[in-house]
Amino acid sequence: MYYDREAPGRYLETFIVASWAEHLRQHTRLTQVDRALEARLMSHVHGEPKAHHLIYARSGRHVRPVHA
């Protein structure tokens, strides 16, 4: 969990998993305790949280930059 000193009240939570498949499995494995904790945390959130998915970019000659 990170706190953004330049944007008071903004926090960043990160997760690292071995694969995209593992990430997708995490969405289906919430326990009742997990759901209760998430509901408690969401009671402190203003607005809808944004999720960003960052994928590890390997260095090397086979990687090409993506241009939007």
Secondary structure in CASP SS format (residue, H / E / C, confidence):
PFRMAT SS
TARGET T0000
AUTHOR 0000-0000-0000
METHOD secondary structure of the structure
MODEL  1
M C 1.00
Y E 1.00
Y E 1.00
D C 1.00
R C 1.00
E C 1.00
A C 1.00
P C 1.00
G C 1.00
R C 1.00
Y E 1.00
L E 1.00
E C 1.00
T C 1.00
F C 1.00
I C 1.00
V C 1.00
A C 1.00
S C 1.00
W H 1.00
A H 1.00
E H 1.00
H H 1.00
L H 1.00
R H 1.00
Q H 1.00
H C 1.00
T C 1.00
R C 1.00
L C 1.00
T C 1.00
Q H 1.00
V H 1.00
D H 1.00
R H 1.00
A H 1.00
L H 1.00
E H 1.00
A H 1.00
R H 1.00
L H 1.00
M H 1.00
S C 1.00
H C 1.00
V C 1.00
H C 1.00
G C 1.00
E C 1.00
P C 1.00
K C 1.00
A C 1.00
H C 1.00
H C 1.00
L C 1.00
I C 1.00
Y C 1.00
A C 1.00
R C 1.00
S C 1.00
G C 1.00
R C 1.00
H C 1.00
V C 1.00
R C 1.00
P C 1.00
V C 1.00
H C 1.00
A C 1.00
END
